[in-house]
Amino acid sequence: MPVQIIGGSTVARANLSNITYSAAKLQAMPAGILLLEADGYRERWLGEGGETVRYYQIPWGTLDAARIWFLGVSANVPPKYSLKTQPGYSTSTQPGLTSQGGPLIAITSDPGAPPEAGGCLSRIPPAQDPVYPWLYCTNFELERGQGAFVTDPSNPVPAIAYVSNDRGGWAAGPGGGSFSDGMALIKATFRELPYEIRDDASRDMHPVGEQSRWIERNFEPAVEALPLARLLAANPLIFISGPYSGNTIVEPGAMLLRTIQVRYVWHQVPDPPVTIFDTTIGTINQALLYAGPNRPGFPAGTALFLQPQTRRGRSAAGSVTFTVNLRWLVRLTGWNNFPAANGNFYPAAFKDGSILYKTADHDALFQVAAPVNWQDG
């Protein structure tokens, strides 16, 4: 019989986030985790965000799978391969990740087919708070093991494990005995994230694909001063009223152009396309640059790609990932449009027809490179 709370509120909890729970995420929970919540829950809310802290009891043997399920993981999967778990995985021709079953492994539906060039970014999203779905798990901590501690017989290097003696293992004497799995008390912290979370299936349905998730966008409007001295030689700036009407202005100053400094922070990226970064620096976008759901994108020819920055880290599963900072300087008049004597901007090119600022596919900046084994470097 379900628990009944007499006198409790029947009003639905407020949720203005438009974020719902991922059924696929819940179905991918590794077998045996159970998620028995323990005492100690707390929450903290600020004016612009909040966090919750929850404690769970899980079987000790599921600790590794639970860490990956709670925090999520990003991996680079060769396009002909799928990253699945064993045992109990299902063959798939689509690359992807799952935490169902056992350890993550790479499989292929065609064992004789070599991996294709490039990679495919596949992600297991982090777990959501069970009450506030817009909060995602950002911290996973082992508080303590519960049961008797022994040396883990399944680990190749001596390490601790916790067991239950409900099978009477101690009666076998030193060095023997059969035990049931012990328990682990874990602490999970859930917070809002500065970017959108989507699983692979939702990514594939979005018009801009990978650019719709794990990207934090920052925009800083600015002005750029364009000197007018040479521009006004053919069409001087003059006073049009007052005692100096008709006289040329000796110091015409500068024309102020509206610009936007754009910075995208792409999180948890395995094998960023550094070669594409190098060849794209100094080019302008050949197509619309997506700017998120709350503002129109930047038209072709307006976004100049600047030098990127990368910072290395590791995922919950140990894979090398990077935080990537991508930067553009946007000139809304267009980088290959130049001011004429009348103050308006028009397309310009060299006499041989070539343009000053070359164009490039800036969407390619969001495609991971071929998988790299960092231990071979």
Summary of the structure (lengths in Angstrom):
residues: 377
radius of gyration: 28.7
end to end distance: 59.2
largest distance: 110.8
contacts: 1011
relative contact order: 0.13
helix: 13%
strand: 37%
